[in-house]
Amino acid sequence: MASTAPLHYHLTHCFSISQCKDKEVLLQHGWTARPPPRYSFSRNRENSINLTTSVSRPIKAFSVDIPSYPLLQPPKVEEESDSELEPADPDFYRIGYARSMRAYGIEFKEGPDGFGVYAAKDVEPLRRARVVMEIPIELMLNISKKLPWMFFPDIIPLGHPIFDIINSTDPETDWDLRLACLLLFAFDCEDNFWQLYSDFLPSADECPSLLLATEEDLLELQDENLASTMRKQQLRALEFWEKNWHSGAPLKIKRLARDPEKFIWAVSMAQSRCINMQIRVGALTQDTNMLIPYADMLNHSFEPNCFFHWRFKDRMLEVMINAGQQIRKGEEMTVNYMSGQKNDMFMQRYGFSSPVVICP
């Protein structure tokens, strides 16, 4: 490191004027005589020698901040981008909790592809399944699969024309039309839970169901048989609406679906969110088509970590984690929508397929 001391200072340390033979000549040229430096030695308590000098002039130094070599710098940690998932609106929980719905250790989140259910904490494997969600039957919309049509809960009053429309359906094939009628009726019932829950269902633009696809969308499908099937499904729903929502229909029916688009949307909700289960209510055991709030927010996986269980003693649907299943915080909770079905059926019902082909 360079010194800022004056030049004559260094020279006087190199030789002494008193030792020079031409002392007078040097004095005549401006040189001054400096006393020779005196040194003293002393010992400190640690018996080390300290060297001091009677001639001490501080040497000023300058320093330059040299950046460290890039290879030696620690790598910059980029801030993680915010997740696209956002917590569900507090009202989504509130309307269910006020009606005895319960969730344990999970949270609902909404992203670009809709709602999903995620673990709020780590779940260690246990030998037995554990409950993460409980939904009472009072919040559901259920119809028996076979005649006579039975509703759980029974929300349709005696003599209402919607029952005649439901009764006119084909018992073997029209389960989705019946469930769509019940859903639209629930929307119209005063103080019904589904009036509130409908705010969290996907709109026609958000729903991936091919039943809502335009002709242009269907032409883009690589499977012509699938496109043909969906055209028939759309026509079937449209003809059913025209048959029952005609100009002479009662006002209490007309207001349920004033245009065919709303009815077809209701059918798409029935197809994509229906859960088929055998339930026991009192002394009756019924195979039913069910719309179950909150449980319908679970997404599909061919390797699910959850399953459904009916608790008949208090008429509750339980969502349970598989025995021995380990789940980390933030992982998605999933169920298998239709075990043993091919991809074309998933496309018809839900608007998606899987790279894994499941053979029946």
VOTOR-429639 format. One line per field, with one value per residue (C-alpha): residue number from 1; residue in one letter; y, z, x. Coordinates in Angstrom, 1 decimal. Layout:
pos <- c(NUM_...)
code <- c(A_...)
y <- c(Y_...)
z <- c(Z_...)
x <- c(X_...)
END
This chain:
pos <- c(1_2_3_4_5_6_7_8_9_10_11_12_13_14_15_16_17_18_19_20_21_22_23_24_25_26_27_28_29_30_31_32_33_34_35_36_37_38_39_40_41_42_43_44_45_46_47_48_49_50_51_52_53_54_55_56_57_58_59_60_61_62_63_64_65_66_67_68_69_70_71_72_73_74_75_76_77_78_79_80_81_82_83_84_85_86_87_88_89_90_91_92_93_94_95_96_97_98_99_100_101_102_103_104_105_106_107_108_109_110_111_112_113_114_115_116_117_118_119_120_121_122_123_124_125_126_127_128_129_130_131_132_133_134_135_136_137_138_139_140_141_142_143_144_145_146_147_148_149_150_151_152_153_154_155_156_157_158_159_160_161_162_163_164_165_166_167_168_169_170_171_172_173_174_175_176_177_178_179_180_181_182_183_184_185_186_187_188_189_190_191_192_193_194_195_196_197_198_199_200_201_202_203_204_205_206_207_208_209_210_211_212_213_214_215_216_217_218_219_220_221_222_223_224_225_226_227_228_229_230_231_232_233_234_235_236_237_238_239_240_241_242_243_244_245_246_247_248_249_250_251_252_253_254_255_256_257_258_259_260_261_262_263_264_265_266_267_268_269_270_271_272_273_274_275_276_277_278_279_280_281_282_283_284_285_286_287_288_289_290_291_292_293_294_295_296_297_298_299_300_301_302_303_304_305_306_307_308_309_310_311_312_313_314_315_316_317_318_319_320_321_322_323_324_325_326_327_328_329_330_331_332_333_334_335_336_337_338_339_340_341_342_343_344_345_346_347_348_349_350_351_352_353_354_355_356_357_358_359_360)
code <- c(M_A_S_T_A_P_L_H_Y_H_L_T_H_C_F_S_I_S_Q_C_K_D_K_E_V_L_L_Q_H_G_W_T_A_R_P_P_P_R_Y_S_F_S_R_N_R_E_N_S_I_N_L_T_T_S_V_S_R_P_I_K_A_F_S_V_D_I_P_S_Y_P_L_L_Q_P_P_K_V_E_E_E_S_D_S_E_L_E_P_A_D_P_D_F_Y_R_I_G_Y_A_R_S_M_R_A_Y_G_I_E_F_K_E_G_P_D_G_F_G_V_Y_A_A_K_D_V_E_P_L_R_R_A_R_V_V_M_E_I_P_I_E_L_M_L_N_I_S_K_K_L_P_W_M_F_F_P_D_I_I_P_L_G_H_P_I_F_D_I_I_N_S_T_D_P_E_T_D_W_D_L_R_L_A_C_L_L_L_F_A_F_D_C_E_D_N_F_W_Q_L_Y_S_D_F_L_P_S_A_D_E_C_P_S_L_L_L_A_T_E_E_D_L_L_E_L_Q_D_E_N_L_A_S_T_M_R_K_Q_Q_L_R_A_L_E_F_W_E_K_N_W_H_S_G_A_P_L_K_I_K_R_L_A_R_D_P_E_K_F_I_W_A_V_S_M_A_Q_S_R_C_I_N_M_Q_I_R_V_G_A_L_T_Q_D_T_N_M_L_I_P_Y_A_D_M_L_N_H_S_F_E_P_N_C_F_F_H_W_R_F_K_D_R_M_L_E_V_M_I_N_A_G_Q_Q_I_R_K_G_E_E_M_T_V_N_Y_M_S_G_Q_K_N_D_M_F_M_Q_R_Y_G_F_S_S_P_V_V_I_C_P)
y <- c(0.0_3.4_6.0_9.7_10.8_13.7_12.7_14.5_12.4_9.2_10.7_11.6_8.0_6.8_8.7_11.3_14.8_14.6_11.6_13.2_14.7_17.7_18.7_22.5_22.0_20.3_22.9_25.6_23.9_23.9_20.6_20.6_18.5_16.2_14.3_10.6_8.5_7.2_3.8_2.4_-1.0_-2.0_-5.2_-5.6_-7.9_-10.7_-10.3_-9.1_-6.3_-3.0_-0.9_2.8_5.7_9.3_10.2_9.2_10.7_9.1_7.7_8.5_5.8_5.5_2.5_1.5_-0.7_-3.5_-5.6_-9.3_-11.6_-12.7_-16.3_-15.8_-13.9_-15.9_-16.7_-14.3_-16.0_-14.9_-14.2_-16.8_-15.6_-15.4_-18.5_-18.3_-19.8_-17.5_-18.4_-18.8_-16.0_-16.1_-16.3_-19.6_-21.1_-19.0_-20.1_-23.8_-23.5_-21.8_-25.0_-27.6_-28.2_-28.9_-29.0_-30.2_-29.4_-28.3_-25.1_-24.2_-22.2_-20.7_-20.6_-20.2_-23.6_-23.1_-24.3_-27.0_-28.4_-28.3_-29.6_-26.8_-28.8_-31.9_-35.2_-38.2_-41.7_-43.5_-47.0_-45.8_-43.3_-39.8_-37.3_-34.0_-32.9_-33.4_-32.3_-32.9_-34.2_-31.0_-29.2_-31.7_-32.3_-36.0_-38.0_-41.8_-43.6_-45.6_-45.1_-43.9_-40.7_-39.8_-36.6_-36.2_-33.7_-33.5_-29.9_-30.2_-29.4_-31.6_-30.7_-28.5_-28.8_-29.4_-32.9_-33.6_-32.6_-34.8_-37.7_-37.4_-38.3_-41.6_-43.6_-45.3_-42.4_-39.0_-38.8_-35.6_-33.9_-34.7_-33.4_-30.2_-29.6_-30.1_-27.7_-25.0_-25.5_-25.1_-21.8_-20.6_-21.7_-19.0_-19.3_-22.4_-23.0_-23.4_-19.8_-18.8_-21.6_-20.8_-17.8_-20.1_-22.4_-21.9_-19.8_-21.0_-19.4_-21.0_-24.5_-26.9_-29.2_-30.0_-29.7_-25.9_-26.0_-24.1_-25.8_-24.3_-25.9_-29.3_-29.1_-28.7_-32.0_-34.8_-37.4_-37.1_-39.7_-37.6_-34.5_-36.3_-37.6_-34.0_-32.7_-35.3_-34.4_-30.7_-31.4_-33.7_-31.0_-28.3_-30.5_-31.2_-27.5_-26.7_-29.4_-28.2_-24.5_-23.6_-20.5_-22.1_-23.3_-22.0_-18.9_-20.8_-23.1_-20.4_-18.4_-21.4_-21.3_-18.5_-19.5_-22.8_-21.7_-21.6_-25.1_-26.5_-25.0_-26.7_-30.0_-29.5_-28.8_-32.0_-34.1_-32.6_-32.4_-35.4_-38.1_-41.5_-43.3_-45.7_-44.0_-45.2_-42.8_-44.3_-47.8_-46.9_-47.8_-46.0_-45.6_-41.9_-39.2_-36.5_-32.9_-32.3_-28.8_-28.4_-32.1_-31.1_-28.9_-31.9_-32.5_-35.8_-38.1_-41.6_-41.9_-40.1_-39.5_-39.2_-41.0_-40.5_-42.3_-42.2_-41.9_-43.1_-42.5_-38.7_-38.6_-37.1_-37.4_-37.7_-36.9_-39.1_-39.4_-42.9_-45.0_-44.8_-41.7_-39.0_-35.5_-32.5_-29.0_-27.4_-30.6_-31.0_-33.4_-35.5_-38.2_-40.6_-39.4_-42.5_-45.6_-47.9_-45.5_-44.6_-41.2_-40.5_-40.7_-38.2_-35.9_-36.2_-35.6_-33.3_-31.9_-33.3_-36.4_-38.1_-39.3_-42.6_-44.7_-46.6_-49.7_-50.8)
z <- c(0.0_-1.0_1.6_1.7_3.8_2.3_0.4_2.8_5.6_4.0_3.1_6.7_7.7_5.1_6.4_9.1_8.3_11.3_9.8_6.4_5.6_3.6_6.4_5.8_2.0_2.8_5.3_2.7_0.3_2.8_4.5_8.2_10.9_12.6_15.7_15.2_16.2_19.8_20.6_24.0_25.0_27.7_28.8_29.3_31.7_29.1_28.9_25.3_24.1_22.9_20.5_20.7_18.9_19.7_16.1_15.1_12.2_11.2_7.8_6.1_3.9_1.5_0.9_-2.1_-1.6_-4.0_-4.7_-3.9_-6.8_-8.2_-7.8_-4.1_-3.6_-2.2_-4.8_-4.8_-3.6_-5.8_-4.0_-4.6_-6.6_-4.9_-5.2_-7.6_-5.0_-2.7_0.5_0.1_1.1_4.8_3.9_2.2_5.6_7.5_5.7_6.3_9.9_10.8_9.6_11.3_8.5_10.0_8.5_10.4_9.4_5.8_4.0_0.8_-1.8_-5.1_-8.2_-12.0_-12.3_-9.5_-5.9_-4.3_-0.8_0.8_4.0_6.5_8.4_8.1_8.4_9.7_8.7_11.1_11.1_10.8_8.6_10.1_9.4_7.8_6.8_8.0_6.0_7.4_5.2_5.6_3.4_0.6_-2.5_-2.9_-5.1_-5.0_-8.2_-8.5_-8.2_-6.2_-6.2_-2.7_-1.7_1.2_2.6_1.3_0.2_-2.5_-1.2_-2.0_-5.3_-6.7_-10.5_-10.3_-9.0_-12.1_-14.3_-12.4_-12.5_-16.3_-16.7_-17.8_-14.6_-16.3_-18.1_-16.9_-13.4_-14.3_-15.5_-12.2_-10.2_-12.3_-11.6_-7.9_-7.9_-9.7_-7.3_-4.3_-5.7_-5.7_-2.2_0.4_3.1_1.4_1.9_-1.9_-2.5_-0.7_-1.9_-5.5_-5.3_-5.1_-8.0_-11.3_-13.9_-17.4_-18.6_-15.8_-15.9_-18.1_-18.9_-22.6_-22.2_-22.3_-25.2_-28.4_-31.8_-32.5_-29.3_-30.3_-33.8_-32.2_-30.3_-31.8_-30.9_-33.3_-31.3_-28.2_-30.1_-31.5_-28.0_-26.6_-29.3_-28.5_-24.8_-25.5_-27.7_-25.1_-22.4_-24.8_-25.8_-22.1_-21.4_-24.4_-23.3_-19.7_-19.9_-22.6_-22.7_-20.8_-17.9_-14.5_-13.3_-10.4_-13.1_-15.6_-13.1_-12.3_-15.8_-18.0_-20.8_-22.0_-21.1_-17.4_-17.5_-19.5_-16.9_-14.1_-15.9_-16.2_-12.5_-11.8_-14.1_-12.8_-9.1_-8.5_-6.0_-6.2_-2.8_-0.9_2.2_5.1_6.5_9.3_8.2_4.5_2.5_-0.8_-3.8_-4.4_-6.7_-4.4_-4.6_-1.5_-0.7_0.3_-0.6_-4.2_-4.0_-3.8_-7.1_-8.8_-8.7_-9.8_-6.6_-4.1_-0.5_0.7_0.4_1.3_4.1_5.2_8.9_9.3_13.0_12.5_8.7_8.0_5.0_6.1_4.0_5.4_4.9_3.8_6.6_6.4_4.3_4.8_3.6_3.8_4.6_1.4_-0.5_-2.2_-0.9_-3.6_-4.3_-7.2_-9.1_-11.0_-10.3_-13.3_-16.0_-19.3_-20.2_-22.6_-19.7_-17.7_-20.7_-21.0_-17.3_-16.2_-19.3_-18.5_-19.2_-17.6_-19.2_-17.3_-19.1_-16.6_-18.0_-16.8)
x <- c(0.0_1.5_2.5_1.7_4.7_6.8_10.0_12.4_11.1_12.2_15.6_16.3_15.7_18.2_21.2_22.0_23.3_25.6_27.3_27.9_31.4_29.9_27.6_28.1_27.3_24.1_23.1_23.7_21.3_18.4_18.8_18.1_19.7_17.3_18.2_18.6_15.7_15.8_14.4_13.4_12.4_10.0_8.3_4.7_3.0_3.1_7.0_6.7_8.9_7.3_9.2_8.6_10.3_10.7_10.2_6.7_4.8_1.5_1.6_-1.6_-2.9_-5.8_-7.9_-10.0_-13.1_-12.5_-15.6_-15.1_-14.6_-18.0_-17.2_-16.7_-20.0_-22.9_-25.6_-28.5_-31.6_-34.5_-37.7_-40.3_-43.2_-46.4_-48.6_-51.4_-53.6_-55.6_-57.5_-61.2_-63.5_-64.3_-68.0_-67.3_-66.5_-69.0_-72.1_-71.2_-70.0_-73.3_-75.0_-72.8_-70.3_-66.8_-63.3_-60.2_-56.6_-57.5_-58.0_-59.9_-58.0_-59.0_-56.7_-56.9_-58.5_-61.0_-61.2_-59.1_-58.6_-55.2_-53.5_-53.1_-50.5_-48.3_-50.3_-48.3_-49.4_-51.6_-53.0_-56.5_-58.3_-59.0_-61.7_-60.9_-64.4_-68.0_-71.0_-74.6_-77.3_-79.3_-76.8_-77.0_-79.2_-79.9_-82.2_-82.6_-81.4_-84.6_-88.3_-90.1_-88.0_-86.9_-85.2_-82.8_-83.6_-87.2_-87.3_-89.9_-93.4_-96.3_-98.0_-95.1_-94.9_-91.1_-91.9_-94.0_-91.0_-88.7_-91.1_-91.3_-87.6_-86.2_-85.3_-82.4_-80.6_-81.8_-80.2_-78.4_-81.6_-83.3_-80.4_-80.3_-84.0_-83.5_-80.5_-82.5_-85.3_-83.0_-81.7_-85.3_-86.1_-86.2_-83.4_-82.0_-78.3_-77.7_-78.7_-75.6_-73.4_-74.2_-71.9_-68.9_-69.9_-68.1_-69.9_-70.6_-67.3_-65.3_-66.8_-64.7_-67.6_-67.9_-71.7_-71.1_-68.7_-69.4_-69.4_-66.0_-64.7_-66.1_-64.6_-61.2_-61.5_-59.3_-61.9_-64.8_-66.8_-66.5_-67.6_-70.6_-71.6_-71.4_-73.6_-76.2_-76.0_-76.4_-79.5_-81.0_-80.7_-82.1_-85.1_-85.8_-85.8_-88.1_-90.5_-90.9_-90.1_-92.6_-94.7_-97.6_-95.4_-96.3_-94.4_-92.8_-91.2_-90.3_-88.3_-86.1_-84.4_-85.7_-83.3_-81.8_-78.3_-79.1_-80.6_-77.7_-75.3_-77.3_-76.9_-73.2_-73.0_-74.9_-72.7_-69.3_-70.1_-72.3_-71.2_-72.8_-73.1_-75.2_-76.5_-78.6_-81.3_-83.2_-84.4_-83.9_-80.8_-80.7_-78.3_-78.3_-77.1_-75.7_-74.6_-72.5_-71.2_-67.5_-66.8_-67.4_-64.3_-62.0_-60.2_-59.6_-56.6_-56.1_-53.9_-56.1_-55.2_-58.8_-62.1_-65.8_-67.6_-71.2_-71.8_-75.4_-75.9_-76.0_-76.4_-73.1_-70.7_-67.2_-64.1_-61.3_-57.6_-56.4_-54.9_-51.1_-51.2_-48.6_-49.4_-47.2_-48.5_-49.7_-50.3_-53.7_-56.3_-57.9_-60.4_-61.0_-64.1_-64.8_-62.7_-62.2_-63.4_-61.8_-60.6_-63.4_-65.9_-63.8_-63.9_-67.7_-68.4_-65.6_-63.9_-60.4_-58.5_-55.5_-52.2_-52.9_-55.5_-57.6_-59.2_-62.6)
END
